[in-house]
Amino acid sequence: MTEPLLTPVLDDDGAPFWGYAAQGELRIQACADCGELRFPPRPCCPHCRSFGSEWRRMSGLGRVWSYVVPHPPLLPAYAALAPYNAIVVELTEAPHIRLVGNLVTAPGAPLDSFPPDRIRIGARVRVVFGGEGLPQWVLDGRS
Amino acid sequence: MPGIKDATAVVGIGQTPFAKQLPESEKTLACRAILAALDDAGIAPSEVDGLASYTMEETDEVEVAKAVGLGDLTFFSKVGYGGGGSCATVAHLAAAVATGQATVGVAWRSRKRGSGPRPWKNTTVQLPTPAQWTRPFGLLRPADEIGMLARRYMHEYGATRDHLFNVALACRNRANQNPAAMMYERPLTREMYMTSRWISEPLCLFDNCLETDGALACVIVSAERARDCRQRPVYVHSAAQGLPAQHHGMVNYWNDDPLTGPAWTAARHLWKHADFTPDDVDVAQIYDAFTPLVPLSLEGYGFCGRGEGAAYTEGGALEIGGRLPLNTGGGGLSEAYVHGFNLINEGVKQLRGTSTAQVPGAATCLVTAGEGVPTSAILLRN
């Protein structure tokens, strides 16, 4: 068995995101004063400069904004799965909020489970949570 | 307002050989490139009082200065964001010399990226990207991060792999004219490009820069001093850095418009302080760690409109005789990848008239640094 996949290296600003993800919730930081969403999380609102923030629950629906299919040379754990996909998802209720992730066939399925040649920009996707506390994405509905 | 326009000039350039593996250390290579540049200028090392390099440079000012016997230093600066800092090293020295903080400045970069480790393999060091949001998902390397933008760019504007090939081919053709280039004797064909292995789809092997051991340096003095130097002066006409509002580094997926990168910000400042326009640029050295950076930069620096960068490469536009001869030493794709410093020195060679792929009568050159990260650019003229 090779070394495991990388886990998020948390900082103070990002820790709540991962805490909610571990509970199966996709939450994005929002300003407690002006209400604007912001990602990646940071201490101060770039719109109104407020230091107050809250974590707003998202629907978990989005669309594929772009994707790549990495091939070796890669870190060993990823090379073992290559070619796999990495996608950027724009959230339906806030298209300027975009999350990097993986398109998989089912919650907890590996990075290489979805055939790369079937990925399309614009495809509707839905967040799911596998065993590792990382958000993953599956195709949503008929798309 | 007194500015830096034409106040300083590059009067010396130096470089080591470029290879996948050189036996000497980065420190030794740095010393060799710096001494070669000073010799080219005809300036004694003891006259140097200013230095500039990259934050990723491993050899610091103390080591350089004591090894090659520099004088008392009164200005030294390091610029961040990897290859985004290349032109800023010249810009910082130009500003320092123009304002009297130094009289002889040396900028340099030495790197054993050919035989040394790949930075992305070090998972304990956080590169200036928000790694927690990308790396666990297998978005590991700069090629993956830029590949993501490239795919979106191709989707939005109809750019194709043939457009990226146009960039790779122009660089390779110039390298085939440059005996110092790593790819001097290695022609590239469309067949080779289209059948090469993937690195991160949509980017293949030939969309990626070389892995190089080597070092380069250049010398900057005042325009007045430049007239007494050994070489024809190449003036720093305009210079800019660029870190756009709400920019996120190489994974710039989180601002409103990820396809307008730092080049746009640097360009606005660069042209505002210039006496000429993109139409007047005779030759360009555009940072090419990955082929998609070229169409993105062509748009950012105003050679064409938004979304037109890929089409701009058609019809031999980037070749000698085309409307914008590109990376005439071979660039990072085919001469050497030393964080873009070879692009600076090649710009100087063009304006001296000594390039191995000389653009006849070249009088103006744009040199750019890494796009997709906080960047920098300079306009050179003779």
Interface residues (C-beta under 8 A of the other chain):
Chain A: L5 L6 T7 P8 V9 L10 D11 G14 W18 F39 P40 P46 W65 S66 Y67 V68 V69 P70 H71 P73 L74 L75 Y78 L81 P83 Y84 A86 V88 H96 I97 R98 L99 V100 G101 N102 L111 P116 I121 L134
Chain B: R118 K121 T123 Q126 P130 A131 Q132 W133 T134 R135 P136 F137 G138 L139 L140 R141 A143 D144 G147 M148 L149 R151 R152 H155 R197 W198 I199 S200 E201 P202 L203 Q246 H248 V251 Y253 W254 N255 D256
